[in-house]
Amino acid sequence: MASQIAAVNDLFENAMKGRWNEVAEAYENNPMIQVAKITNSEDTALHIAVSDGRSDIVLKLVESMGQNASNVLKLQNEKGNTTLHLAAALGNAALCHCMASKDPKLVAARNKESETPLFLAALHGKKDAFLCLHFFNQEMDRTASCRKNNGDTILHSAIFGEHFSLAFQIIRCYPELVNSVNENGLTPLHILASKPNAFKSSSRLGLFDSIIYCCIDLSKKDDGEDQLFPPNYATCVLLFKVMMKAMLIVLGLGIWRINHITEKKERHTWAIQVMCELVQHASLYKYEDNGPKRRNSGPKEDEEAFSVSETLPVPDTGEISHQNKSTNHKKIENGSAQSGTEKMDNKILLAAKIGVTEMVDRFLKSYPAVIQELNTSEKNLVLLTFEKKNAQQSGRKETPILIAARMGVTEMVEQILGTFPVAIHDLDSDRKNVVLLAIENRQTSIYKLLLNRKILGESIFRQVDSQGNSALHLAAKFGDHRPWLLPGAALQMQWEIKWYQFVKKSMPRHFFTRFNDNGKTPKEVFTETHKDLVKEGKEWLTKTSESCSVVAALIATVAFATSATVPGGVDQESGKPIFENEPVFNIFSISSLVALCFSVTALVFFLTILTSRYQEKDFAKDLPRKLLLGLTTLFTSIAAILISFCSGHSFMLKDEMRSAAYPIYAATCLPMTFFALAQLPLYFDLIWAIFKKVPQRSYKVISD
């Protein structure tokens, strides 16, 4: 016993210090060592060797086990992982083949998270290891090894981890998993719809990145197949792309950036292929899978509904007297009398329970007192009706097209509508369709796509949610998140107004419902929900205008002094400037005058912003334009005063000293230049916001 403990301690020391030859020797000489757990996490030496990536040692250890290999490989650590679990998670295909060949049943072994090695390979995106384990999985129950206890399959996990090339391979190997549903009611298509960054439409690329993206060619098609142009045209296009890549590298973008965008385009391409396969084989809109509502009502409820409709007397309110009401109500009370210690549900309560609302409404008009009846669970008519309504709403899951519309995945919305046009009628638990979700989440590309589909009826755009909000109400509502790409609350407010106006003008006048269930118009909703944003916009504009007006005032002061100064003085006889004929003198005079005029103009614009009323309509055009003009004139005055300084100072230097003063002039201009450069992003954002008719949404979407 003592020798066995000593052997285990030596094994632990050798494994921790990487003395694997000694470990291999111990495995060969002592079979008891092979099953010894040596760490506090219950790992064996083989677990540690696999985790360290020592493939040669692992192969040697497995071969030394002989016929005992199957028993050793079944050992699990604290998390329930076998060595095959670890090898699959690390993506070591050679080790996976070695272990699975010893005992193919290991592929179906589950850890404490109910994950099989095949599942872990898919979860971590290890394609080679997955294909290796898939080969051994053919001999067993295919689907059982592909699913966790919570219903997630290997396809769910691969898509969730954005391993789209592997997901495509899984679809080909396990097509039966395409429509698999986990315990949350989500299919793989639901998961893919919640990954907007996997698609080009939701990936914001800059100018240079877009050029690189277009120049990258991922296709490997034969030139002789499906060619619209002769082969020399394809050669010219390929040569152009190569030249563009070389130019981008010369411009300093670097090969690393090109590789990064190449990986992004590959991910987008694989995501599109996976999406097409999932949509093509989807059964969401077939009759046998007709949504949660049908599944929630079973044969028992159908039988109860028929029984109620047959046996419950539905009165005609115009023909029943008060006496008949009282008599019939007593019958109902007698019919619901206690039997023993329990109350029997009467028919009216049963109707409320199973959702026969029309019958309940008609009965209450004749027998108002029945609303006080209680069933065996001590619940009255109102509570039963409310519970049934909530159960129906909670049972309605978001379909993939609704998730894609909320996330801004244009490709998926277009693909699903092209394959299943009936999907346009899908509603979520709040009775919002594709149009309402796109508008609520400011998904401009989705909304424009729906507008351009002429086959869609007006009823789709007239849809109202459970609170009576129309599309224009949701466009007017401002949420907690900031969907637009612009800095500053003022520009956010400007694009909120533009979005509201765009939705309003996209349909005929008086098209949308005027009032919601709260009796509010879209304009009232807009004013109420944007109060804080207007306040923030006022503060932002005030601070910006105050900062810029200080700079403009300083420049105006200096420019006034320089414009009234004549370098070198004037000729006493003629009264003309001495350096009148010097080119530098003309530059000095014009630049100082330009600096004075533009700085004063900028100061006026900033003062008008500071004295503005800051109403909602002012943020649409008036305030942003004043800010843009103020910044434009300010930047111009900064450049002019710098030119004026340099040209005026050059009069004080001799000709041979002027060339040496140029670096000093450049250093003097640096502080003002840095200020201007710091404000340029805001300047370009202003131009973008003012001249862009339809706002562009930020794709940092928060998933529910």
C-alpha positions in Angstrom: 0.0 0.0 0.0 2.8 2.4 0.9 4.6 1.6 -2.3 1.5 2.2 -4.3 1.1 5.7 -2.7 4.7 6.4 -3.3 4.3 5.4 -7.0 1.3 7.8 -7.3 3.3 10.6 -5.7 6.2 10.0 -8.1 3.8 10.0 -11.0 2.4 13.3 -9.9 5.9 14.9 -9.6 6.9 13.6 -13.0 3.7 14.8 -14.7 4.0 18.3 -13.2 7.6 18.7 -14.2 7.1 17.3 -17.6 9.2 14.2 -17.2 7.0 12.2 -19.6 9.5 9.4 -20.3 9.4 8.4 -16.6 5.6 8.6 -16.8 5.5 6.3 -19.8 7.8 3.9 -18.1 5.5 3.8 -15.0 2.5 3.2 -17.3 4.2 0.2 -18.9 5.4 -1.4 -15.6 2.4 -0.7 -13.3 -1.2 -1.1 -14.6 -2.5 0.3 -11.3 -0.8 3.6 -12.1 -2.9 3.9 -15.3 -6.1 4.4 -13.4 -4.7 6.6 -10.6 -6.1 10.1 -10.3 -3.3 12.4 -9.2 -4.7 15.9 -9.0 -7.4 17.6 -6.9 -9.5 17.9 -10.0 -9.3 14.1 -10.4 -7.2 14.1 -13.5 -5.0 11.1 -14.4 -1.6 11.5 -15.9 -3.2 10.8 -19.3 -5.5 13.8 -18.8 -2.5 16.0 -18.1 -0.6 14.8 -21.1 -3.5 15.5 -23.4 -4.0 19.0 -21.9 -0.3 19.7 -22.5 -0.6 18.8 -26.1 2.0 16.0 -25.9 0.6 13.9 -28.7 3.7 11.6 -28.9 3.5 10.8 -25.2 -0.3 10.3 -25.3 0.0 7.8 -28.2 2.8 6.0 -26.3 0.8 5.9 -23.1 -2.3 4.5 -24.9 -0.4 1.8 -26.7 1.2 0.8 -23.4 -2.2 0.1 -21.8 -2.9 -2.9 -24.0 -6.3 -4.5 -23.4 -6.9 -2.2 -20.4 -7.0 0.9 -22.6 -10.8 0.9 -22.8 -11.2 1.0 -19.0 -8.5 3.7 -18.6 -10.0 5.9 -21.4 -13.4 5.8 -19.7 -12.0 7.5 -16.5 -13.5 10.9 -15.9 -12.2 13.9 -14.0 -14.0 16.2 -11.7 -16.0 17.8 -14.6 -16.8 14.4 -16.0 -14.4 14.8 -19.0 -12.6 11.8 -20.4 -9.3 12.2 -22.2 -11.3 12.1 -25.4 -13.3 15.1 -24.3 -10.1 17.0 -23.8 -8.6 15.9 -27.1 -11.8 16.9 -28.9 -11.9 20.3 -27.2 -8.3 21.0 -28.2 -8.9 19.8 -31.7 -6.3 17.1 -31.8 -7.6 14.8 -34.5 -4.7 12.3 -34.2 -5.4 11.7 -30.5 -9.2 11.5 -31.1 -8.6 8.8 -33.7 -6.3 6.9 -31.4 -8.7 6.9 -28.5 -11.9 6.4 -30.4 -10.4 3.4 -32.3 -9.8 1.7 -28.9 -13.4 2.1 -27.9 -15.9 3.8 -30.3 -18.4 4.1 -27.5 -16.3 6.9 -26.0 -17.7 9.2 -28.6 -21.0 9.1 -26.8 -19.6 9.5 -23.3 -21.1 12.6 -21.5 -19.5 14.9 -18.9 -21.4 16.6 -16.1 -22.6 19.2 -18.6 -24.1 16.3 -20.7 -21.6 17.1 -23.5 -20.1 14.4 -25.6 -16.6 14.6 -27.3 -18.4 15.2 -30.6 -20.3 18.1 -29.1 -17.2 19.7 -27.6 -15.4 19.5 -31.0 -18.3 21.4 -32.6 -18.5 23.8 -29.6 -14.9 24.8 -30.0 -14.9 24.8 -33.8 -12.4 22.0 -34.2 -13.3 20.8 -37.7 -10.7 18.0 -38.1 -11.4 16.5 -34.7 -15.2 16.7 -35.4 -14.9 14.8 -38.7 -12.7 12.2 -37.0 -15.3 11.6 -34.3 -18.1 11.8 -36.8 -16.6 8.7 -38.5 -16.8 6.7 -35.3 -20.3 8.1 -34.5 -21.8 6.4 -37.5 -21.8 3.1 -35.7 -24.0 4.4 -32.9 -27.1 6.5 -32.4 -26.2 9.5 -34.5 -28.5 12.0 -32.9 -27.9 11.1 -29.3 -24.3 12.1 -29.4 -25.2 15.4 -31.0 -27.4 16.9 -28.3 -27.1 18.2 -24.7 -29.8 17.7 -22.1 -31.0 21.3 -22.7 -31.7 20.5 -26.3 -28.7 22.3 -27.8 -27.3 20.3 -30.7 -23.8 20.4 -32.3 -25.4 22.7 -35.0 -26.6 25.1 -32.4 -23.2 25.3 -30.8 -21.2 25.6 -34.0 -23.4 28.6 -35.1 -23.4 30.2 -31.7 -19.6 30.1 -31.8 -19.6 31.4 -35.4 -17.8 28.4 -36.7 -19.7 28.6 -39.9 -17.6 26.3 -42.1 -18.0 23.6 -39.5 -21.7 24.3 -39.3 -22.0 23.9 -43.0 -20.3 20.5 -42.7 -22.6 19.5 -39.9 -25.6 20.3 -42.0 -24.3 18.0 -44.7 -23.5 15.2 -42.2 -26.6 15.6 -40.0 -29.4 17.1 -42.1 -31.9 16.0 -39.4 -30.5 18.6 -37.0 -31.6 21.6 -39.2 -35.0 21.8 -37.5 -34.0 20.7 -34.1 -35.3 22.8 -31.2 -33.7 23.3 -27.8 -35.6 23.8 -24.5 -36.0 27.5 -25.3 -37.7 26.8 -28.5 -34.8 28.0 -30.7 -33.7 26.3 -33.9 -30.2 26.8 -35.5 -31.8 29.4 -37.7 -32.9 31.4 -34.6 -29.3 31.3 -33.4 -27.9 32.5 -36.8 -30.5 35.3 -37.0 -29.1 36.7 -33.6 -25.6 37.0 -35.2 -25.8 40.2 -37.2 -22.0 40.6 -37.4 -21.8 37.4 -39.3 -23.3 39.2 -42.3 -22.0 42.0 -44.5 -25.2 44.0 -44.2 -24.5 44.4 -40.5 -20.7 45.0 -40.7 -19.8 48.6 -40.9 -16.8 49.0 -43.2 -14.9 52.2 -43.8 -13.9 53.5 -47.2 -10.5 51.7 -47.5 -11.9 48.6 -45.8 -14.7 48.5 -48.4 -12.2 48.7 -51.2 -10.2 45.9 -49.7 -13.4 43.8 -49.2 -14.4 44.2 -52.8 -10.9 43.3 -54.1 -10.7 40.0 -52.2 -11.7 37.1 -54.3 -12.7 33.9 -52.4 -14.2 32.0 -55.4 -12.3 29.1 -56.9 -14.5 28.5 -59.9 -13.3 27.1 -63.2 -12.8 29.9 -65.8 -14.5 27.7 -68.3 -17.8 27.5 -66.4 -20.5 30.1 -66.2 -18.3 32.8 -67.7 -20.1 35.9 -69.0 -16.9 37.3 -70.4 -13.9 35.8 -72.2 -11.0 34.5 -70.1 -8.9 37.6 -70.7 -11.5 39.7 -69.0 -11.2 37.7 -65.9 -7.4 38.0 -66.1 -7.6 41.7 -66.3 -9.9 41.9 -63.3 -7.6 39.6 -61.3 -4.6 41.8 -62.3 -6.5 44.9 -61.2 -7.3 43.3 -57.8 -3.6 42.4 -57.3 -2.5 45.9 -58.1 -5.1 47.3 -55.7 -3.8 45.1 -52.9 -0.2 46.2 -53.6 -1.3 49.9 -53.6 -3.1 49.4 -50.3 0.1 47.9 -48.8 2.1 50.8 -50.1 -0.4 53.2 -48.5 0.4 51.7 -45.1 -2.7 49.7 -44.6 -0.5 46.6 -44.1 -0.9 43.0 -45.0 -2.4 42.3 -41.5 -5.4 44.5 -42.2 -5.9 42.7 -45.5 -5.8 39.3 -43.8 -8.2 40.6 -41.2 -10.7 41.7 -43.8 -10.2 38.4 -45.7 -11.2 36.5 -42.7 -14.2 38.6 -42.2 -15.3 38.1 -45.8 -14.8 34.3 -45.5 -17.0 34.4 -42.4 -19.7 36.3 -44.2 -19.5 33.9 -47.1 -19.8 30.8 -44.9 -22.7 32.4 -43.0 -24.6 33.0 -46.2 -24.2 29.4 -47.2 -25.3 28.1 -43.8 -28.3 30.5 -43.9 -29.3 29.2 -47.4 -29.1 25.6 -46.2 -31.1 26.3 -43.1 -33.8 28.3 -44.8 -34.1 25.7 -47.6 -34.7 22.8 -45.3 -36.7 24.8 -42.6 -40.1 23.4 -41.6 -41.2 26.5 -39.6 -44.2 27.2 -41.9 -45.4 23.7 -42.7 -48.7 22.7 -41.3 -47.3 20.0 -39.0 -45.2 22.6 -37.1 -47.8 25.3 -37.0 -46.3 27.3 -34.1 -46.5 27.3 -30.3 -50.2 28.1 -30.1 -51.2 24.9 -31.9 -48.8 22.8 -29.8 -50.1 24.4 -26.5 -53.7 23.3 -27.2 -53.9 19.6 -26.9 -56.8 17.1 -27.5 -58.0 17.6 -24.0 -58.5 21.3 -24.4 -60.2 20.7 -27.8 -62.5 18.2 -26.2 -63.3 20.6 -23.3 -64.0 23.4 -25.7 -66.4 21.3 -27.7 -68.1 20.2 -24.5 -68.6 23.7 -23.3 -69.9 24.9 -26.6 -72.4 22.1 -26.7 -73.7 22.1 -23.1 -73.3 25.7 -21.8 -76.5 27.7 -22.5 -75.6 30.9 -24.3 -78.5 33.3 -23.7 -79.9 35.9 -26.0 -79.7 39.1 -24.0 -82.6 40.7 -25.7 -85.1 38.0 -24.7 -84.2 37.1 -21.1 -85.9 38.8 -18.3 -84.4 39.7 -14.9 -86.3 36.8 -13.3 -84.9 34.3 -15.8 -81.4 35.6 -15.2 -81.9 35.1 -11.4 -83.3 31.6 -11.9 -80.6 30.5 -14.3 -78.0 31.9 -12.1 -79.2 29.9 -9.2 -79.0 26.8 -11.4 -75.4 27.7 -12.1 -74.7 28.1 -8.5 -76.3 24.8 -7.8 -74.3 23.2 -10.6 -71.1 24.5 -9.0 -72.0 23.3 -5.5 -69.4 21.7 -3.4 -69.0 17.9 -3.5 -67.2 16.9 -0.4 -64.4 19.4 0.2 -63.9 20.5 -3.4 -65.7 22.8 -5.7 -66.5 21.7 -9.2 -65.6 24.0 -12.1 -68.8 25.2 -13.8 -69.0 25.6 -17.5 -68.5 29.3 -17.6 -65.2 29.1 -15.6 -64.1 26.2 -17.9 -64.8 28.4 -20.9 -62.6 31.2 -19.4 -59.9 28.7 -18.6 -59.6 27.3 -22.1 -60.0 30.6 -23.8 -63.5 30.6 -25.3 -63.7 34.4 -24.8 -66.7 35.0 -27.1 -68.8 32.7 -25.1 -67.7 34.3 -21.8 -68.5 37.8 -23.1 -72.0 36.9 -24.2 -72.7 35.1 -20.9 -71.5 38.0 -18.7 -73.9 40.4 -20.5 -76.8 38.3 -19.2 -75.4 37.1 -15.9 -73.0 39.7 -14.4 -73.0 38.0 -11.0 -71.2 35.0 -12.4 -68.0 36.9 -12.4 -67.7 36.2 -8.6 -67.7 32.4 -9.1 -64.5 30.6 -8.0 -63.1 27.4 -9.3 -61.3 24.7 -7.3 -58.1 26.7 -7.4 -60.0 29.7 -5.9 -59.6 31.7 -9.1 -62.4 33.8 -10.5 -63.4 34.5 -14.1 -61.2 37.6 -14.6 -58.1 35.8 -13.3 -58.7 32.7 -15.5 -59.1 34.8 -18.6 -56.0 36.8 -17.8 -53.9 33.7 -17.2 -55.1 32.2 -20.5 -54.2 35.3 -22.4 -50.7 35.5 -20.8 -50.1 31.8 -21.6 -50.9 32.3 -25.2 -48.6 35.4 -25.5 -45.7 33.7 -23.7 -46.1 30.7 -25.9 -45.4 32.7 -29.0 -41.7 32.6 -29.8 -39.9 35.0 -32.1 -39.4 33.4 -35.5 -36.1 33.7 -37.3 -37.4 36.5 -39.6 -38.4 38.6 -36.6 -35.1 38.2 -34.9 -33.3 39.0 -38.2 -35.5 42.1 -38.6 -34.7 43.3 -35.1 -31.0 42.6 -35.6 -30.8 44.1 -39.1 -29.8 41.0 -41.0 -31.0 42.0 -44.4 -29.8 38.9 -46.2 -31.8 36.6 -43.9 -35.0 38.6 -44.2 -34.7 38.7 -47.9 -34.0 34.9 -48.1 -36.8 33.9 -45.8 -39.4 36.1 -47.6 -38.2 34.7 -50.9 -38.6 31.1 -49.7 -41.6 31.6 -47.4 -43.6 34.7 -48.3 -46.1 33.8 -45.5 -43.4 34.7 -43.0 -44.3 38.3 -43.5 -47.3 37.7 -41.2 -45.2 36.4 -38.2 -45.9 38.2 -34.9 -44.0 38.2 -31.7 -45.5 38.1 -28.2 -46.2 41.9 -28.4 -48.0 41.4 -31.8 -45.2 43.2 -33.7 -44.4 42.1 -37.2 -41.3 42.5 -39.3 -42.2 46.1 -40.2 -42.8 47.2 -36.6 -39.6 45.5 -35.3 -37.5 47.0 -38.1 -38.8 50.5 -37.3 -38.6 50.1 -33.5 -34.9 49.1 -33.7 -34.0 51.7 -36.4 -33.1 49.1 -39.0 -33.2 51.3 -42.0 -31.9 48.7 -44.5 -34.7 46.3 -43.4 -37.4 48.9 -43.7 -36.2 50.0 -47.1 -36.1 46.4 -48.2 -39.7 45.9 -47.1 -40.8 49.1 -48.8 -39.2 48.0 -52.1 -41.1 44.7 -52.1 -44.2 45.7 -54.0 -46.0 42.5 -53.3 -46.5 43.3 -49.6 -49.9 44.6 -48.8 -50.8 47.7 -46.9 -52.0 45.6 -44.0 -48.4 44.7 -43.2 -47.6 48.4 -42.7 -50.8 49.1 -40.9 -50.1 46.5 -38.2 -50.4 47.7 -34.6 -48.8 46.0 -31.6 -50.5 44.9 -28.4 -50.6 48.4 -27.1 -52.1 49.9 -30.2 -48.9 51.5 -31.4 -48.5 51.9 -35.2 -45.3 52.0 -37.1 -45.2 55.7 -36.7 -45.7 55.5 -32.9 -42.7 53.1 -32.7 -40.6 55.4 -35.0 -41.4 58.2 -32.6 -40.5 56.2 -29.5 -36.9 56.6 -28.2 -35.4 53.7 -26.4 -32.7 53.4 -23.9 -30.0 52.5 -26.4 -28.4 54.9 -28.9 -28.8 53.3 -32.4 -27.1 56.0 -34.5 -23.5 56.3 -35.3 -23.0 60.0 -34.5 -21.4 61.6 -31.4 -23.2 64.1 -29.3 -26.9 64.2 -28.3 -27.7 67.0 -30.7 -26.8 64.9 -33.8 -28.6 61.9 -32.2 -31.7 64.1 -32.0 -31.3 65.2 -35.6 -31.3 61.6 -36.8 -34.2 60.7 -34.6 -36.2 63.5 -36.3 -35.0 62.3 -39.7 -36.0 58.7 -39.0 -39.5 59.8 -37.8 -39.9 62.0 -40.9 -38.7 59.2 -43.2 -41.2 56.7 -41.8 -44.0 59.2 -41.9 -43.3 60.2 -45.6 -42.8 56.6 -46.7 -46.6 56.1 -46.6 -49.6 58.2 -47.7 -50.9 60.9 -45.5 -53.2 59.6 -42.6 -52.0 56.1 -43.4 -51.0 55.2 -39.8 -53.3 54.8 -36.8 -53.6 58.2 -35.1 -54.0 57.1 -31.5 -52.6 54.2 -29.5 -54.3 52.5 -26.6 -53.1 55.3 -24.3 -54.8 57.9 -26.5 -51.5 59.4 -27.7 -50.5 60.4 -31.2 -47.1 59.7 -32.6 -46.1 63.3 -32.2 -47.0 63.2 -28.5 -45.0 60.0 -28.1 -42.0 61.6 -29.8 -42.1 64.7 -27.6 -42.5 62.7 -24.4 -39.8 60.2 -25.1 -37.3 62.7 -26.4 -37.4 65.2 -23.5 -34.1 63.9 -22.0 -32.4 63.8 -25.4 -33.4 67.4 -26.1 -32.0 68.4 -22.8 -28.7 66.5 -23.4 -28.5 68.0 -26.9 -28.9 71.5 -25.5 -26.1 70.9 -23.0 -23.8 69.4 -25.7 -24.4 72.2 -28.1 -23.9 74.8 -25.4 -20.5 73.4 -24.3 -19.3 73.0 -27.9 -20.4 76.5 -28.8 -18.8 78.0 -25.7 -15.5 76.3 -26.4 -15.4 77.2 -30.1 -16.5 80.8 -29.4 -13.6 81.4 -27.1 -11.2 80.3 -29.8 -13.0 82.4 -32.4 -12.9 85.5 -30.2 -9.1 85.1 -29.7 -8.5 84.7 -33.4 -10.7 87.7 -34.1 -8.7 89.8 -31.6 -5.4 88.8 -33.1 -6.6 89.1 -36.7 -7.9 92.6 -36.0 -4.5 93.7 -34.7 -2.6 92.2 -37.6 -5.0 93.5 -40.3 -4.5 97.0 -39.1 -0.7 96.6 -39.1 1.5 97.3 -42.1 4.8 95.3 -42.0 7.8 97.6 -42.5 5.7 100.8 -42.2 4.8 103.2 -45.0 6.7 105.5 -47.3 6.6 108.9 -45.8 6.4 110.6 -49.1 3.9 108.5 -51.0 2.1 107.0 -48.0 2.2 103.5 -49.5 3.5 100.4 -47.8 7.2 99.8 -48.2 6.8 96.1 -49.0 3.8 96.7 -51.3 5.4 95.0 -54.2 6.5 91.9 -52.2 4.4 88.8 -52.9 4.6 87.9 -49.2 3.0 91.3 -48.3 -0.1 90.4 -50.4 -0.4 87.0 -48.7 -0.1 88.7 -45.3 -2.8 91.3 -46.1 -5.3 88.8 -47.6 -4.8 86.1 -44.9 -5.2 88.6 -42.0 -8.4 90.0 -43.5 -9.8 86.5 -44.1 -8.9 85.5 -40.6 -10.7 88.6 -39.2 -13.9 88.1 -41.3 -14.2 84.3 -40.8 -13.5 84.4 -37.1 -16.1 87.1 -36.5 -18.5 85.1 -38.6 -17.8 81.9 -36.6 -18.3 83.9 -33.4 -21.7 85.1 -34.6 -22.8 81.5 -35.5 -21.8 80.2 -32.1 -23.6 83.0 -30.3 -26.8 82.3 -32.3 -26.6 78.7 -31.1 -26.1 79.8 -27.5 -29.2 82.1 -27.7 -31.4 79.5 -29.5 -34.7 78.2 -28.1 -33.6 74.6 -28.4 -37.0 73.3 -29.5 -37.4 69.9 -31.2 -37.7 71.3 -34.7 -34.5 73.3 -34.2 -32.5 70.1 -34.0 -33.7 69.0 -37.5 -31.9 71.6 -39.6 -31.3 74.9 -37.9 -28.9 74.1 -35.1 -26.8 71.5 -37.0 -26.4 73.9 -40.0 -25.3 76.7 -37.7 -22.8 74.4 -36.0 -21.5 73.2 -39.3 -21.1 76.8 -40.7 -19.5 77.9 -37.4 -16.9 75.1 -37.5 -16.2 75.7 -41.2 -15.5 79.4 -40.7 -13.6 78.7 -37.5 -11.3 76.2 -39.3 -10.8 78.7 -42.1 -9.9 81.5 -39.7 -7.4 79.2 -37.9 -5.7 78.4 -41.2 -5.7 82.1 -42.3 -4.2 83.4 -39.0 -1.4 80.9 -39.2 -0.6 81.9 -42.7 -0.8 85.6 -41.7 1.7 85.0 -38.8 4.2 83.1 -41.0 4.1 85.6 -43.8 4.4 88.6 -41.5 7.3 87.1 -39.6 9.2 86.4 -42.8 9.7 90.1 -43.3 12.0 90.2 -40.2 14.4 87.6 -41.6 17.0 87.9 -44.3 16.7 85.8 -47.4 19.3 83.2 -46.2 17.5 82.8 -42.9 14.0 82.2 -44.3 14.6 78.6 -45.3 15.8 77.8 -41.7 12.7 79.4 -40.2 10.3 77.1 -42.0 10.6 74.2 -39.5 10.0 76.8 -36.7 6.9 78.0 -38.5 5.7 74.4 -38.7 6.3 73.8 -35.0 4.4 77.0 -34.1 1.4 75.8 -36.1 1.3 72.4 -34.4 -1.0 73.4 -31.4 -3.6 75.0 -33.6 -3.3 72.2 -36.1 -3.9 69.6 -33.4 -7.0 71.4 -32.3 -8.4 71.5 -35.8 -7.6 67.8 -36.4 -9.4 66.9 -33.1 -12.5 68.7 -34.3 -12.4 67.2 -37.8 -14.3 64.0 -36.9 -17.1 66.1 -35.5 -17.0 68.2 -38.7 -17.3 65.2 -41.0 -20.0 63.7 -38.8 -22.0 67.0 -39.2 -21.7 66.9 -42.9 -22.8 63.3 -43.0 -25.7 63.9 -40.7 -27.0 67.0 -42.6 -26.7 65.6 -46.2 -27.7 62.0 -45.5 -31.5 61.7 -46.1 -31.9 58.3 -44.3 -30.0 57.7 -41.1 -27.6 54.8 -40.9 -28.0 52.5 -38.0 -25.2 51.4 -35.7 -25.0 47.6 -35.7 -24.0 47.2 -32.1 -27.3 45.5 -31.4 -28.1 44.2 -27.9 -29.7 40.8 -28.1 -32.5 39.9 -25.8 
